[in-house]
């Protein structure tokens, strides 16, 4: 048998049934979306399995996509066989390849920018568009699974092999980064790359979605502390600049991290200045001048910092001046900039997820 024939026989032996390929791709894209979105909120090392699974699933997606394209290549090569849904199918395939390719390039340390966005942001964009397109594509070609599509030891072995291949590829990539000393070798377990230096110029100015307010006048600035506290109060920026210091690592979801010395006032001390939290207090919500907000459990919030300085320098506007939240163990989008209100609440704020997408657009 020729080499080509041997390879064809091997592919035939490994390829799952067509319907199982289609449903597996749908499930894997959903899993990648879920793990990708959850990873945005994971800031402590105990969450590493989320990132590990997200990276490993890329290999099964590529393999299944190759099987699917091999199956339909005859129809794609003949425009006379195209249907109105064919363009949607091609777009779905290109989006999937784009998502996997940009993700792979990022973990190898490729750090190019596309306009305002890092390569990791482009990867996320591919994934979000794919999330919208895949269900539509699946609906145009819906075929329910049959028992014979999934039963049998061979199917189990095929999928075990795909996931093992993904895990091996992930480890091989890490070894290659270390051996070649690529920029990817310095990534955190979150995938973020380091930004070194001290102070405002050490790390990029980024904003979540559309937040871009005018600079806040320090002389007019007031920080209110309200909600479930004994004595609601307002303080000027000089009262926030109290000299409490902490060293904390800021890990931005756009793909970089920096460790800096931050100076300001502990939230716990600020709450004590307001007479302390009253009974039923469970959450502390930090609200920006743009309406952007995030909440922390009250005990975690006590150890957070409202910072006015970074690396011995007064915060610049782009980094959240006059006051930003420093929340160790949280991802960068949860470090609220331009904080103007601190609200102690009995319940968490589920609407904060909506606000992260719409704040700043007005």
C-alpha positions as CSV (number, residue, x, y, z in Angstrom):
1,X,0.0,0.0,0.0
2,X,1.3,3.5,-0.8
3,X,2.0,6.1,1.8
4,X,-1.0,8.0,0.7
5,X,-3.2,4.9,1.0
6,X,-1.8,4.1,4.4
7,X,-2.5,7.7,5.7
8,X,-6.0,7.5,4.2
9,X,-6.6,4.2,6.0
10,X,-5.4,5.7,9.3
11,X,-7.7,8.7,8.9
12,X,-10.6,6.4,8.2
13,X,-9.8,4.4,11.3
14,X,-9.6,7.5,13.5
15,X,-12.5,9.5,12.1
16,X,-15.7,9.4,14.2
17,X,-19.1,9.0,12.5
18,X,-20.1,12.2,10.6
19,X,-23.0,13.1,13.0
20,X,-20.8,12.6,16.0
21,X,-18.1,14.9,14.4
22,X,-20.7,17.7,14.0
23,X,-22.1,17.4,17.5
24,X,-18.7,17.1,19.0
25,X,-17.6,20.3,17.3
26,X,-20.7,22.0,18.7
27,X,-20.0,20.8,22.2
28,X,-16.3,21.7,22.1
29,X,-17.0,25.2,20.9
30,X,-19.5,25.6,23.7
31,X,-16.9,24.2,26.2
32,X,-14.2,26.6,24.9
33,X,-16.6,29.5,25.3
34,X,-17.5,28.6,28.8
35,X,-13.9,28.0,30.0
36,X,-12.8,31.1,28.2
37,X,-15.4,33.3,29.9
38,X,-14.9,31.7,33.3
39,X,-11.1,32.3,33.0
40,X,-11.7,36.0,32.9
41,X,-12.8,35.8,36.5
42,X,-10.1,33.5,37.8
43,X,-7.2,35.2,39.5
44,X,-5.8,32.6,41.9
45,X,-3.6,29.6,41.1
46,X,-6.3,27.2,42.3
47,X,-8.2,28.0,39.1
48,X,-5.5,26.6,36.7
49,X,-7.7,23.6,35.5
50,X,-10.0,26.1,33.7
51,X,-7.0,27.4,31.7
52,X,-5.6,24.0,31.2
53,X,-8.8,22.6,29.8
54,X,-9.3,25.6,27.5
55,X,-5.9,25.1,25.9
56,X,-6.1,21.3,25.6
57,X,-9.5,21.4,23.8
58,X,-7.9,23.2,20.8
59,X,-6.3,20.0,19.4
60,X,-9.6,18.0,19.3
61,X,-11.3,20.9,17.6
62,X,-8.6,21.1,14.9
63,X,-8.7,17.3,14.4
64,X,-12.5,17.2,14.1
65,X,-12.6,20.2,11.8
66,X,-10.1,18.4,9.6
67,X,-12.3,15.3,9.5
68,X,-15.3,17.5,8.6
69,X,-13.5,19.4,5.9
70,X,-12.2,16.2,4.4
71,X,-15.7,14.9,4.2
72,X,-17.2,18.0,2.5
73,X,-14.2,19.1,0.4
74,X,-15.9,17.7,-2.8
75,X,-18.9,20.0,-2.4
76,X,-16.7,23.0,-1.5
77,X,-14.5,22.5,-4.5
78,X,-17.5,22.5,-6.8
79,X,-19.4,25.8,-6.7
80,X,-22.3,24.2,-8.5
81,X,-23.0,22.2,-5.4
82,X,-23.1,25.3,-3.1
83,X,-26.3,26.1,-1.3
84,X,-27.2,29.4,0.5
85,X,-25.9,27.9,3.8
86,X,-22.5,27.0,2.3
87,X,-21.1,30.4,2.9
88,X,-22.1,30.2,6.5
89,X,-20.4,26.9,6.8
90,X,-17.2,28.3,5.3
91,X,-17.4,31.3,7.6
92,X,-17.8,29.0,10.6
93,X,-14.7,27.0,9.6
94,X,-12.6,30.1,9.1
95,X,-13.7,31.5,12.5
96,X,-12.8,28.2,14.2
97,X,-9.3,28.1,12.6
98,X,-8.8,31.8,13.4
99,X,-9.7,31.3,17.1
100,X,-7.4,28.3,17.4
101,X,-4.5,29.9,15.4
102,X,-4.5,33.2,17.4
103,X,-4.7,31.2,20.7
104,X,-1.8,29.0,19.7
105,X,0.3,32.1,18.5
106,X,-0.4,33.8,21.8
107,X,0.9,30.9,24.0
108,X,4.1,30.8,21.9
109,X,4.7,34.4,22.9
110,X,3.6,36.2,19.7
111,X,2.5,39.7,20.9
112,X,1.4,41.7,17.9
113,X,-1.3,44.4,18.1
114,X,-4.2,44.7,15.7
115,X,-5.2,48.4,16.0
116,X,-6.1,48.8,19.7
117,X,-6.3,45.1,20.4
118,X,-3.7,42.6,21.5
119,X,-3.6,39.2,19.8
120,X,-5.3,37.7,22.8
121,X,-8.2,40.2,22.4
122,X,-8.4,39.1,18.7
123,X,-8.6,35.5,19.9
124,X,-11.5,36.4,22.2
125,X,-13.3,38.2,19.4
126,X,-13.0,35.1,17.2
127,X,-14.5,33.0,19.9
128,X,-17.4,35.4,20.6
129,X,-18.3,35.6,17.0
130,X,-18.0,31.8,16.7
131,X,-20.4,31.4,19.6
132,X,-23.0,33.4,17.7
133,X,-22.4,31.6,14.4
134,X,-22.1,28.0,15.4
135,X,-25.7,27.6,16.7
136,X,-27.1,29.1,13.4
137,X,-24.8,26.8,11.4
138,X,-25.9,23.8,13.4
139,X,-29.6,24.7,13.0
140,X,-29.3,24.6,9.2
141,X,-27.9,21.1,9.2
142,X,-29.5,19.6,12.3
143,X,-29.4,15.8,12.4
144,X,-30.0,14.2,15.8
145,X,-27.5,11.7,17.1
146,X,-28.3,8.0,16.8
147,X,-27.3,5.3,19.1
148,X,-24.9,3.7,16.6
149,X,-23.1,7.1,16.3
150,X,-21.8,7.0,19.8
151,X,-21.8,3.4,21.0
152,X,-18.8,1.1,20.9
153,X,-15.3,1.0,22.3
154,X,-13.8,2.4,19.2
155,X,-15.5,5.7,19.7
156,X,-14.3,5.9,23.3
157,X,-10.7,5.2,22.2
158,X,-10.9,7.8,19.4
159,X,-11.9,10.6,21.8
160,X,-9.5,9.5,24.5
161,X,-6.8,9.7,21.9
162,X,-7.9,13.2,20.8
163,X,-7.8,14.6,24.4
164,X,-4.5,12.9,25.2
165,X,-3.1,14.5,22.0
166,X,-4.3,17.9,23.2
167,X,-2.6,17.4,26.6
168,X,0.6,16.2,25.0
169,X,0.6,19.2,22.6
170,X,0.1,21.6,25.5
171,X,3.1,20.1,27.4
172,X,5.2,20.1,24.2
173,X,4.4,23.8,23.6
174,X,5.5,24.6,27.2
175,X,8.8,22.7,26.7
176,X,9.4,24.4,23.3
177,X,8.8,27.8,24.9
178,X,11.3,27.0,27.6
179,X,13.9,25.5,25.2
180,X,13.7,28.3,22.7
181,X,13.3,31.0,25.4
182,X,10.4,32.6,23.6
183,X,8.3,35.4,25.1
184,X,5.7,32.7,25.9
185,X,8.1,31.1,28.4
186,X,7.4,34.1,30.8
187,X,3.7,33.7,30.7
188,X,1.7,33.3,33.9
189,X,-0.6,30.3,34.3
190,X,-3.3,32.6,33.1
191,X,-1.5,33.1,29.8
192,X,-0.6,36.8,30.5
193,X,2.8,38.1,29.6
194,X,4.9,40.3,31.9
195,X,5.2,44.0,31.8
196,X,8.2,45.2,33.8
197,X,9.1,48.5,35.5
198,X,7.7,50.7,38.2
199,X,5.0,53.2,38.1
200,X,2.5,54.4,35.5
201,X,4.7,53.8,32.5
202,X,5.4,50.2,33.4
203,X,2.1,48.8,32.1
204,X,-0.4,49.7,29.4
205,X,-3.5,51.8,29.7
206,X,-6.5,49.7,29.0
207,X,-10.2,50.2,29.5
208,X,-12.9,47.6,29.6
209,X,-15.1,48.0,26.5
210,X,-16.0,51.7,26.2
211,X,-15.0,53.4,29.5
212,X,-13.2,56.6,28.7
213,X,-14.3,59.5,30.9
214,X,-12.9,63.0,31.1
215,X,-10.1,63.4,33.7
216,X,-11.5,63.9,37.2
217,X,-10.6,67.2,38.9
218,X,-8.9,66.3,42.2
219,X,-10.1,69.5,43.9
220,X,-13.7,68.6,43.2
221,X,-13.4,64.9,43.8
222,X,-15.4,63.3,46.6
223,X,-15.6,59.6,47.5
224,X,-18.9,58.6,49.2
225,X,-19.2,55.7,51.6
226,X,-22.8,54.6,52.0
227,X,-25.2,51.7,52.4
228,X,-25.0,49.5,55.4
229,X,-22.6,51.6,57.5
230,X,-23.3,53.4,60.7
231,X,-22.4,56.9,59.4
232,X,-22.4,57.5,55.6
233,X,-19.7,60.0,54.7
234,X,-17.9,61.7,51.9
235,X,-14.1,62.2,51.8
236,X,-11.7,64.2,49.6
237,X,-8.9,62.6,47.7
238,X,-6.4,63.7,50.4
239,X,-8.2,61.6,52.9
240,X,-7.9,58.6,50.6
241,X,-4.2,59.2,50.1
242,X,-3.6,57.8,53.6
243,X,-0.3,56.0,53.1
244,X,-1.3,52.4,53.3
245,X,0.8,50.3,51.0
246,X,0.5,46.9,49.4
247,X,2.3,45.0,46.7
248,X,-0.1,43.4,44.3
249,X,-0.1,41.8,40.9
250,X,-2.5,43.2,38.3
251,X,-3.4,40.6,35.7
252,X,-5.3,42.1,32.8
253,X,-7.6,40.0,30.6
254,X,-6.1,41.6,27.5
255,X,-3.0,39.4,28.1
256,X,-0.4,41.1,30.3
257,X,0.5,41.3,34.0
258,X,2.5,43.6,36.3
259,X,3.5,43.6,39.9
260,X,3.5,47.0,41.5
261,X,3.6,48.8,44.9
262,X,0.3,50.5,45.4
263,X,-0.5,53.2,48.0
264,X,-3.8,54.5,49.3
265,X,-6.2,53.6,52.0
266,X,-7.4,50.1,53.1
267,X,-11.1,49.7,52.5
268,X,-11.5,48.2,56.0
269,X,-10.1,51.4,57.5
270,X,-12.4,53.5,55.3
271,X,-15.4,51.5,56.5
272,X,-14.3,52.0,60.1
273,X,-14.2,55.7,59.5
274,X,-17.9,55.4,58.6
275,X,-18.6,53.7,61.9
276,X,-18.2,50.1,60.5
277,X,-20.5,47.9,58.6
278,X,-23.9,47.2,60.1
279,X,-25.7,43.9,60.5
280,X,-26.5,42.2,57.3
281,X,-23.6,43.7,55.4
282,X,-22.3,41.0,53.0
283,X,-20.9,42.8,49.9
284,X,-19.1,46.0,49.1
285,X,-19.8,47.6,45.7
286,X,-17.2,49.9,44.1
287,X,-18.7,52.3,41.5
288,X,-16.8,54.3,38.9
289,X,-17.7,57.8,37.6
290,X,-18.8,56.0,34.4
291,X,-21.3,53.7,36.2
292,X,-19.0,50.7,35.8
293,X,-19.0,48.7,39.0
294,X,-17.9,45.5,40.7
295,X,-18.7,43.9,44.1
296,X,-16.5,42.0,46.6
297,X,-17.5,40.0,49.6
298,X,-17.2,42.3,52.6
299,X,-14.4,40.3,54.3
300,X,-12.3,40.3,51.0
301,X,-13.1,44.0,50.5
302,X,-11.7,45.0,53.9
303,X,-8.2,43.9,52.7
304,X,-8.6,45.6,49.3
305,X,-7.0,49.0,48.7
306,X,-8.3,52.2,47.2
307,X,-5.1,53.4,45.6
308,X,-4.0,56.9,44.6
309,X,-0.4,56.0,43.8
310,X,1.5,53.3,41.9
311,X,5.2,52.7,42.1
312,X,5.7,55.9,44.2
313,X,3.9,58.0,41.5
314,X,0.4,59.6,41.6
315,X,-1.9,57.6,39.4
316,X,-2.4,59.0,35.9
317,X,-5.9,59.4,34.5
318,X,-5.6,56.4,32.3
319,X,-4.7,54.2,35.2
320,X,-7.8,55.3,37.2
321,X,-6.9,58.6,38.9
322,X,-7.7,59.9,41.3
323,X,-8.7,56.6,43.0
324,X,-8.8,53.0,41.7
325,X,-9.5,49.7,43.4
326,X,-6.7,47.3,44.0
327,X,-8.1,43.8,44.6
328,X,-5.4,41.2,44.9
329,X,-6.3,37.8,43.4
330,X,-8.8,39.4,41.1
331,X,-8.4,40.0,37.3
332,X,-7.8,43.5,36.0
333,X,-11.3,44.3,34.9
334,X,-12.5,43.9,38.5
335,X,-10.0,46.6,39.6
336,X,-12.5,49.4,39.2
337,X,-11.0,52.7,37.9
338,X,-12.1,56.2,38.8
339,X,-14.0,55.0,42.0
340,X,-16.5,57.5,43.2
341,X,-18.7,55.5,45.5
342,X,-18.3,52.6,48.0
343,X,-21.6,51.0,48.8
344,X,-22.0,48.3,51.5
345,X,-24.8,46.0,50.6
346,X,-26.7,42.9,51.8
347,X,-26.8,41.3,48.4
348,X,-24.4,41.0,45.5
349,X,-25.1,42.8,42.3
350,X,-25.8,40.5,39.3
351,X,-26.4,43.5,37.1
352,X,-22.7,44.3,37.3
353,X,-22.1,41.9,34.4
354,X,-24.4,43.9,32.2
355,X,-22.8,47.1,33.2
356,X,-19.3,45.8,32.2
357,X,-20.6,45.7,28.6
358,X,-22.6,48.9,28.4
359,X,-20.9,51.4,30.7
360,X,-19.2,54.3,28.9
361,X,-21.3,54.1,25.7
362,X,-23.2,57.2,26.6
